[in-house]
Amino acid sequence: MSESVFGPNIIQNLLDTDFYKITMMQAVLHNYPNAEVEWEFRCRNSEDLTPYLAEIRYQIEQLAEVSITQDQLAYLGRIPFIKPDFIRFLSLFRFNLRYVHVGIDDAGQLAIRLRGPWLHVILYEIPLLAIVSEVRNRYRYRDVVMEQVGERLYEKLDWLKAEASPAELAGLQLADFGTRRRFSYRVQEHVVHTLKQDFPGRFVGTSNVHLARELDIKPIGTMAHEWFMAHQQLGPRLIDSQVAALECWVKEYRGLLGIALTDCIGMDAFLKDCDLYFAKLFDGLRHDSGDPLLWANKAIAHYEKLGIDPKSKTLVFSDGLNFAKTLHLYRELSPRINVSFGIGTNLTCDIPGVEPMNIVIKMTACNGAPVAKISDSPGKTQCRDDNFVSYLKHVFKVQGQ
């Protein structure tokens, strides 16, 4: 009998989340413990999720029972930049259900909103997305079996091994970034285990902290859009918000966790703030929207203009990747700069006959005032307040979008 793709629990424990949530949470504890934030769920492909509302509510309520074990705390404690006071805080942490509101909005769509202290709601995002994704898949794709998952993954690995030269295969660095939109926990676990076993050396880790611990691989992640978005209302001036976010990160991690995300206000605006100081301090940049080659060429030109050898830096790609895009980008860029690739949905929700969702939960306000993400991709800009978006574009001289 085939192994089921669905287990008894959707969320395994507190570490069943992306690593950048843990790293940002520590920085919030140390720098902004009293910041208040708001978040909103959005299904970008407008799928009707209301038939699953009761089950989604039930699964979210189960989060109140989730806590962290001494073994898990000891695992985090062995990571050099995770501090003892943060470990103590996590030992006491619980998901507080009064900060999350689930219902149906005026348009008749599933509505999930978070409101509360940043420190106490930051860990909600990834489990909520994983819950929505898996609940929907349990209803829509009950007949999927694990063999289909394995066969599809091996098809892609065989394609890559046939298409890439031995030198390209030896240099390719691949990570799993698929927690938030995974088909199910068991599918992600199977995929990551298979990649560790059958793609050794080139599979460099996973964003999922629980799986990293269970399978003895590297947890990967630094910061997300929320870090820069919150600083739009935490810093002294809006124009200084990106600099404040980068400066605070440097102060917190002292040169570690040095991959900076560039597309909160767009690559051009980011590079204006990424002067020689930051360009030298950070190990590289992460791409998450817009044309990846155009973005990479801008990054390389920026390093060269500052007199920095691009081969001393790394570009991490994480926007809608599949194996073909990954190989193409590797071929184009690896002679000029170090590259690494985080593949999400195409690893953990790529099953014949299954249509993945495009779902996000984004910060909409900090300390009672609006925040925004202005993406390098049309349609990805997210904010409740059009006037604030216009103001943000004006301050940072952003065109279009």
Backbone hydrogen bonds, N-H to C=O, Kabsch-Sander energy under -0.5 kcal/mol:
donor,donor_aa,acceptor,acceptor_aa,energy
5,V,144,V,-0.5
12,Q,10,I,-0.5
14,L,67,S,-0.9
16,D,13,N,-1.8
17,T,15,L,-2.5
19,F,207,S,-2.4
21,K,18,D,-1.7
22,I,18,D,-0.8
22,I,19,F,-0.6
23,T,19,F,-2.2
24,M,20,Y,-2.2
25,M,21,K,-2.1
26,Q,22,I,-2.0
27,A,23,T,-1.6
28,V,24,M,-2.5
29,L,25,M,-2.5
30,H,26,Q,-2.0
31,N,27,A,-1.6
32,Y,28,V,-2.4
35,A,32,Y,-1.4
37,V,116,G,-2.9
38,E,365,A,-2.2
39,W,114,L,-2.4
40,E,362,K,-2.2
41,F,112,I,-2.2
42,R,360,V,-3.0
44,R,42,R,-0.8
44,R,358,N,-2.7
45,N,358,N,-0.6
46,S,43,C,-1.7
49,L,47,E,-0.8
52,Y,49,L,-1.7
53,L,50,T,-1.8
56,I,52,Y,-2.7
57,R,53,L,-2.7
58,Y,54,A,-2.3
59,Q,55,E,-2.5
60,I,56,I,-2.2
61,E,57,R,-2.3
62,Q,58,Y,-1.3
63,L,59,Q,-0.6
63,L,60,I,-1.3
64,A,61,E,-1.3
65,E,62,Q,-1.7
66,V,63,L,-1.7
73,L,69,T,-2.3
74,A,70,Q,-2.4
75,Y,71,D,-1.9
76,L,72,Q,-2.2
77,G,73,L,-2.4
78,R,74,A,-0.9
78,R,75,Y,-0.8
79,I,76,L,-1.8
82,I,79,I,-2.0
83,K,81,F,-0.6
87,I,83,K,-1.9
88,R,84,P,-2.2
89,F,85,D,-2.0
90,L,86,F,-2.7
91,S,87,I,-1.8
92,L,88,R,-0.8
92,L,89,F,-1.1
93,F,89,F,-0.9
95,F,63,L,-0.6
96,N,94,R,-0.5
97,L,95,F,-0.7
99,Y,96,N,-1.8
100,V,97,L,-1.3
101,H,113,R,-2.8
103,G,111,A,-2.7
105,D,109,Q,-2.8
108,G,105,D,-2.0
111,A,103,G,-2.9
113,R,101,H,-2.6
114,L,39,W,-1.9
115,R,99,Y,-2.3
116,G,37,V,-2.1
118,W,35,A,-3.0
120,H,117,P,-1.5
121,V,117,P,-1.5
122,I,118,W,-1.8
124,Y,121,V,-1.9
125,E,121,V,-0.5
125,E,122,I,-0.5
128,L,124,Y,-2.5
129,L,125,E,-2.2
130,A,126,I,-2.6
131,I,127,P,-2.4
132,V,128,L,-2.5
133,S,129,L,-2.5
134,E,130,A,-2.5
135,V,131,I,-2.9
136,R,132,V,-2.1
137,N,133,S,-2.0
138,R,134,E,-2.4
139,Y,135,V,-1.4
140,R,136,R,-2.5
141,Y,137,N,-2.7
144,V,141,Y,-1.3
146,M,3,E,-1.4
148,Q,145,V,-1.1
149,V,145,V,-0.9
150,G,146,M,-2.5
151,E,147,E,-2.9
152,R,148,Q,-2.1
153,L,149,V,-2.1
154,Y,150,G,-2.6
155,E,151,E,-2.1
156,K,152,R,-1.8
157,L,153,L,-2.5
158,D,154,Y,-2.8
159,W,155,E,-2.3
160,L,156,K,-2.5
161,K,157,L,-2.6
162,A,158,D,-2.0
163,E,159,W,-2.5
164,A,160,L,-2.7
169,L,165,S,-2.7
170,A,166,P,-2.1
171,G,167,A,-1.4
172,L,168,E,-1.6
174,L,172,L,-0.5
174,L,202,R,-3.3
175,A,341,F,-2.5
176,D,205,G,-2.1
177,F,175,A,-0.6
177,F,343,I,-2.9
182,R,179,T,-1.3
183,F,348,T,-2.7
187,V,5,V,-0.5
188,Q,184,S,-2.0
189,E,185,Y,-2.7
190,H,186,R,-2.3
191,V,187,V,-2.6
192,V,188,Q,-2.7
193,H,189,E,-2.4
194,T,190,H,-2.3
195,L,191,V,-2.5
196,K,192,V,-2.3
197,Q,193,H,-2.0
198,D,194,T,-3.3
199,F,195,L,-1.7
202,R,199,F,-0.6
202,R,200,P,-0.9
203,F,199,F,-1.8
204,V,174,L,-2.8
204,V,202,R,-0.8
205,G,174,L,-0.7
206,T,218,K,-2.0
207,S,176,D,-2.8
209,V,17,T,-2.2
209,V,207,S,-0.6
210,H,15,L,-2.1
212,A,208,N,-2.2
213,R,209,V,-2.3
214,E,210,H,-2.8
215,L,211,L,-2.7
216,D,212,A,-0.6
216,D,213,R,-0.6
217,I,212,A,-2.1
220,I,206,T,-2.1
227,W,224,A,-1.3
228,F,224,A,-0.7
228,F,225,H,-0.6
229,M,225,H,-2.7
230,A,226,E,-2.7
231,H,227,W,-1.0
232,Q,228,F,-0.5
232,Q,229,M,-1.5
233,Q,230,A,-2.0
235,G,231,H,-1.7
240,D,237,R,-1.0
241,S,238,L,-2.0
244,A,240,D,-2.7
245,A,241,S,-2.1
246,L,242,Q,-2.5
247,E,243,V,-2.8
248,C,244,A,-2.4
249,W,245,A,-1.8
250,V,246,L,-2.3
251,K,247,E,-2.2
252,E,248,C,-2.1
253,Y,249,W,-2.7
254,R,250,V,-2.1
256,L,253,Y,-2.7
260,A,258,G,-0.6
260,A,284,G,-2.4
262,T,286,R,-1.4
270,F,266,G,-2.0
271,L,267,M,-2.8
272,K,268,D,-1.5
273,D,269,A,-1.0
273,D,270,F,-0.8
274,C,270,F,-1.5
275,D,273,D,-1.8
279,A,275,D,-3.0
280,K,276,L,-2.1
281,L,277,Y,-2.0
282,F,278,F,-2.8
283,D,258,G,-1.2
284,G,258,G,-1.8
285,L,314,T,-1.6
286,R,260,A,-2.6
287,H,316,V,-3.3
295,W,291,D,-2.4
296,A,292,P,-2.4
297,N,293,L,-2.5
298,K,294,L,-1.9
299,A,295,W,-2.2
300,I,296,A,-2.8
301,A,297,N,-2.4
302,H,298,K,-2.1
303,Y,299,A,-2.3
304,E,300,I,-2.4
305,K,301,A,-2.4
306,L,302,H,-1.6
307,G,304,E,-1.3
308,I,303,Y,-2.9
312,S,309,D,-2.4
313,K,310,P,-2.1
314,T,283,D,-1.7
315,L,338,N,-2.7
316,V,285,L,-3.0
316,V,314,T,-0.5
317,F,340,S,-2.5
318,S,287,H,-1.6
320,G,318,S,-0.8
326,T,322,N,-2.3
327,L,323,F,-2.4
328,H,324,A,-2.2
329,L,325,K,-2.7
330,Y,326,T,-2.4
331,R,327,L,-2.5
332,E,328,H,-2.2
333,L,329,L,-2.3
334,S,330,Y,-2.5
336,R,333,L,-2.3
337,I,333,L,-2.0
338,N,310,P,-0.7
338,N,313,K,-1.5
340,S,315,L,-2.2
341,F,173,Q,-2.0
342,G,317,F,-3.2
343,I,175,A,-2.5
343,I,341,F,-0.6
347,L,344,G,-2.1
348,T,344,G,-2.1
349,C,345,T,-2.4
351,I,349,C,-0.7
354,V,351,I,-2.5
359,I,357,M,-0.6
360,V,42,R,-2.6
362,K,40,E,-2.2
364,T,38,E,-3.0
365,A,38,E,-1.4
366,C,369,A,-2.7
367,N,36,E,-4.1
369,A,366,C,-1.7
371,V,364,T,-1.8
373,K,382,Q,-1.5
374,I,264,C,-3.7
375,S,373,K,-0.8
380,K,377,S,-1.7
382,Q,373,K,-1.8
386,D,384,R,-0.7
389,V,385,D,-1.9
390,S,386,D,-2.3
391,Y,387,N,-2.2
392,L,388,F,-3.1
393,K,389,V,-2.6
394,H,390,S,-2.2
395,V,391,Y,-2.8
396,F,392,L,-2.3
397,K,393,K,-0.6
397,K,394,H,-0.6
398,V,393,K,-2.4
